């Protein structure tokens, strides 16, 4: 049932919003602008309801649950007992944009880059393309059709996390994109099967599906969609698929006459690493679905400058390159980062609040890592994993700036490498032990690098 259908019979009733983060504030503003009474419950935020007994249950038409709050939260459980409908901001957004073209992107890694890249390519050829969701702007802060000039037909490109998809009831996307799946967020989902099930909701009633198939769970997703007779395209870096990228970076597509080369993805000025071949391939598939010509898609892809905190080059000093990959919040992301620099000498900064798989999955790609500088809560665990699975030296560093200082000194002392010496922040961890977000962590690293460069490289970045 739509939020408007819930309000119309009882216009005197309002809405309870669970969570006062960015999503909750966007929902609150949305209803305030529509003269709907709204209350916010968040134990951690001032000016919010903080006790169950403070909630005006008799005055509520429904609850809007923010993605950061699990379905097991006491407010949700109480709402279920009272048969109060629970919606998400994504539900409300899709009810407001039901006639509009909407692309959704999910996956464990690469979804932010893929979302932004699809949006960038489409923006070159459609007058109104808006990007948001789990990347940047909450969906209810995006311009909605009723706020745009007549005749404007917007296209929305949304990054959708497992938390958002778990809560969503109605999506009906024009195109649904799945990058990959590895273990993540198991504190919330308990098992990878439940994590996968939450993400699979993105395909519900989608007109076209695009799936990266280079892991077992994702390949199963593609197979099931195919068996259901869905319009689905597969993308791979390692096996036969509807679209495949070879080791030279050439994108190939299957036709009735066999595979044909489309264009090369190699030597993109801002997107390095094989994992970005998949991101670009998925963006190509969606753009092709929207009717764009290969030449126009290629121009759009190669003009994309990348996102902050994703293998972001943030400075050089006497040949030493500093790379900010703070978005690498799990080992699978760090693995891809390491593979992006196969011929360079790496000085890796890793650590933070560890995920369930630790650092071990990334160690296999550390053949050119000269030393690891460990920060945060994961330090002891990562040190033990390095001892068990490698001979790579490591150092404990209390803070990120100290890790940068030590890595910089080590990079200066190292023998001249074949490739460039690179100081790489790729934590394989969440940031919440020392920072409020991966963005804050990445910004801290970039500021430390800039301070170091201003000093001319002397004495590190302390």
N, C-alpha and C positions, 0 to 999 in steps of 0.2 A: 504494500500500500504506500502511496506517495505521502510526503510530509504535508502537502496541501490538503489531501483527502482526510488526513488525521486532524488537521486544524479546522477545516470548514464546519463540521458539525458542532464544534465547541470553540468558537473564536475567542472566548474569554480565557481559554487555557493556553499554556505556554510550553516551553521546552527546557529540559535540563541538559546541560552540557557537561560531560565528564572529561575534565582536563582543561587546564588554562595555559597550555603551550601555544605554539604558533597555530596549530589546527583549531584548538578551542577558541582562541581569540578571533580567528576568521569566521567560525560558525556563529559566535556571539554577535559580531558586527553584521553578518548576513541577516540575522533575525531582527536585530535592532533597526536596521534600515527598512524592514518590512513591518515594523510596529508589532512584532510578536514578543511577548514577555519571555525573558530568558534568564535562567539561573545557572551558575557555574559551580561545580563541585570539584575541589582539588585540595587535598589535605596539605600540600606543600606550598601553596600560593596564597598570599594575602588577598583580602577582598573577595574570597570565595567561600562557599559553604564548605565546612570541614567535618560535619558530623551527619550521620545518617538521619538522626532525629530532626535536623534542621531542614531537610528536603521537603518542599511542599507537594507531596505526592498527589494530593487531590486536585492540584491546579495544573497538572502536566498532561500533555497530549502524547509525548514520546520523549525518549532519551537519545541524545547524539553522543556516541562514544568515540573519544580520540584514540588513535592507533597505539599510543604509548601505554594505554591501560588495557590489561588483559581481560578476557571475558569472565575470568574468575574473580574480578574485583567485587567487593561487597555491594557496591551500588548497582552493578549489573545483575548480581544474583537477586537483589531485592526487587529490581525492576521486573525480572522474570516472574517472581512470586506474585507481583501485582498485575501481571499480564500487560505491562507497559511496553509498547513496541520500541525496539532499539534500532537506530539507523546509524550510518556513518556519514562523514562529510562527502565521501565519494558517491553514496546513494543520492544525497541531496543535489550534488552537482550534476549527476547524470539525469536526474529528473528535470533539471532546468535546461539541459542541453540535449534532450532526447532526440531531436531531429538533426543534431550536428554531427559532423565526422569527428571521431575521437579515436586516437591511437593509444594503447596502453603497453608499457614495457615493464617486464619484471625479470628476475633472475638473481643469483647470488652476487655475481661480479659483472661489471661492464654495463649495468643498466643505466647509470647516470650518463655515461658517455654516449651510449646508443640513443637514449632519449633526446639529449641535446643535439646530437648529430642529425637525427631524423627531423627534429624541429628546424634546424638550420637549413637543411636541404629543401624542405617544403616551403620555408619562408621566402626562398628565392622565386617561387612561382605561384604562391597563393597570397592574397592580400592580407588575410588575418589568420596568423598561426600563433598559438599561445602554448608555452611550455611550462609545466608545473607539476604539482603532486609531491612526491617524496624528494624531488629535486627543486630547491628554491622555494617558489611560491605555493602555499596551500591552494587547493583547487578553488575554494570559494573566494579567493582574492583575485582570480583570473577574471577578465571581462566576460560577463555572461551575455548571451544573445539579446536579452531585453535591455541591455545598456549600450548596445552598439547601434550605429546608424542603420536605417532600413536598407535592405539589400546586401548587407554584410553577412557572409556565410562563414563563420569561423571554423578553423580546424584546431583541435586540442591534442597535444602530445603529452602524455602523463607518465611519469615514473611511478610505479605502484609497488610498494613493499609488501612483504608477506603479512605484516601487521595490518596494513590497509585492506589487503585482499581478504584476509580472514574475517574482517568485519563487514565487507561490502555484500549487498544483497542483489543489486542490479547494475550490470555494466554494459552489456550489448555493444561492444566495441566494433568500430569499423575494421581495425587491425589489432591483433594481440601478438606481442613479441616476447619470446622467452630466450634469454641469453644462455644460461647454464644453471646448474644446481650443484652446490657442494654444501657440506655441513655448516650451518650458521644459525644463530638465534635459537639454539636448542633450549636455552633457559626458558624461553617463552613457549616453544612448540614441543618440547620433550624429545621427539624423535624426528629423524630426517623425513620419515614417511608423512608425519603430520605437517611438517614444514612444506614438503612438496604439495600436499593436498591443499594447503592454503593458497599457494601460488597458482595451482591449476585452475582456480576460480576465474583467472583472467580470461580463459577461453570460453566461458559460458556465453553462448549466443554471439560470439565473435564471427564476423563475416569472413575474415581471412586470418590465418594463424602462421607465425614464422618462428621456427624453433632451432636453436643451436643444439646439435646432437652429439657433441664430443664428450659427454659423460653418460654413464649408464642410466641415471634417472631421467635425463633429458631425452635420451633415445627412446626410452619407454613412453614418455609423454608423446613424442612424435608418432610412434607406432600406434598408440591408442587412438589418437586423433585421426590417423589415416584409416584405421579399422572402422571408425565411426562415420567414415565418408565425408569428413570435414575438409574444407579447402585449406591445406597446410603445406608449407614449403620448409625443407630442411636445409641447414647450413652447417658446413664442416670444414675443419682444417686438416682432417686426417683420414677421411673415408668418403666413399661415394655418397653424394647427396644431391638434392635439387640444385644447390649452389655450393661450390667448393672453391677454396683458395689453395693454390699449390705452394711449394716451398719458395718459389720466386715471388710470390705475392700476386699472381695473376688470378683474378676472379673468373670462374667458369660457371656456366649455366647449362642445365640439361634441356635439350629440345627434342623434338620427334626424330631429328636426324643425328642425335648424339650430343656430346658436350661441345659448347662453343666458348671461345674466350670472349670476355666482356670488356674489361680493362684492368690494368695493373693497379693494385693498391699499395705497391711498394713505394718507398721514398716519400711517404706523406710527411710534410714538413713538421707536423705537430703530434701525430699519432704514431708512436713507435711501438714495436713489439707485435708478435704474432697474434696476441689476444685482440688487438685492435683490428686485425684483418676480419675477425668475426663480427665485431661491432660495425665495421664499414659494410660488410656483406649484408648484415641484417638491415641496415639503413637503406642499402640499394634495393633490397626486396620490397620494403614498404614504399619507397619512392616509385618503384616500377608499378606497384599496385595502384598508386595514385595517378598513374598515367604519364609520368615524366620520361623523357628520352634519355638514353644512356649518356649522351654528351652532357646534358644538363645535370644529371645526377653526379657524374664525375666532377664537374666544376664545383658543385655544391659540397661534395665530400672533401675535396682538396682545399677549399677555402675555409674549412672549419679549423679553428685555432685550438681546440681542446678545452678541457675544464681545469680549473684550479685544483691542486692537490692530487692530480692523477699524472704521475710521471712528469711533473712540472719542473722544467729547468729554471732555476731561480738564481743562478750566478756562476761565475768562473773566476779562478785565480791561478795564474801561472800554469794553466792547463788542467787544473783540478776543477771538475764540474760538480755542482751541487744540484741534487734532484729531490724534489718534494713529492712523495707518494703517500701522503698521510691518509688518503682514502683507503689504503690497503689495510683493512681492519680484520683480515683473516689470512691464514697461511696460503690459501689458493691465490689470493691477490698478490701476495709477496712473491710467490712462485712465478707468476706471470711477469712481475717487475724484473726479477733476476734474469729471466729468459730474454728480456728486452735488450740486455747488454752482454751478449755472449763473448765479446772480444775485449772487454774492458776490465780493469782492476777495480773491484768494488770494496767499499768500506761501509758496511751496513749498520744502520741504527734501527733496532727493533725493540719492541716491548710495549707495555701498557697493561690493560686488563685483558688477560688471555681468553681466547675462545676454546671450545672443547677440543679441537684438534691440535692446539699448541702451535709450535713452529715446525715440527717434524716433516709435514708434507713439502715444505719449501727447501729443506736441507739438500735434497737431491740436486737442486739447481745451483748450489753454492760453490761450484768448482772454481770460480774465479773470485770468490769472496776472500779477501786477505785477512779481515778481522771483523768481528761483530761487536757492537757497542750496545749493551743491554740497559734498558730503562724500565722503571715502573714495576708494577706488581708481578709481571711475568718473568722478571730477571732470573730468579733462582730456577724456575721450571725450564726456561729456555736454555740456561747454562747446562742443566742436566741433559737435555735433549741433544745439545751440541756435543757434549762429551760422549754420549752413547752412539751417535750416528755420524760423527765426523772428527777430524783433527783440526778444525778451524779454531784459532785462538779467539778469545772473547775478553771483554772487560766490563765490569759493573760501573754504571754511571748514575748518580743520583737524579740528574735532571737532563732534559733534552739539550740545553745549551752546553753542559759539560760533555755530553756525548759528542756533540758537534766539535767542540774544542779538541777532544782526544782523537777523533777521527781525522780532523784536519792535520794535526801533528803527525799522525801515523801515515797519512797520504803523502806528506812532504818527505818523510824518511824513506818511503818505499823505493825500491829500485824502479827505474823507468819501465813502465809496462808497454806491452805491444799496442794496446788501445789507450783510451783516456783513463786516468784515475778518477773515479766517481764516488762521491759521498752520497749515499742513498738512504733517505728516510723512507722506510717501507715497513711499518711496525708489526704487521700480522696480528694486530690487537685492537680492541676498542680503546678509546681515549679516556674513559671516564675515571681512571684513577688519578690523573693529574690535570685533565682538561675537560671542558664541558662538551666538546665535540671534536671530530676529526678536523674540522675547519680551524678551530682555535689552535689545535696542535700544529697544523700545517702553517698557519700564520706565524706562530711562535718560531718555528724553524726558519721561515723566510726572513723574519726580523733578525734572528741571530746571524744568519748568513750575511745580511746587509750590514749589520754592525761589524762583522768580521772584515768584510770587503772595505768598509770605510776606514778601518785601521790599517789597511794595506796588508792584511794577512798576519799581522804581528800578534803573537801571544794568544791566538785563538779567539773564541767568541764567548768570553766569560763576562 
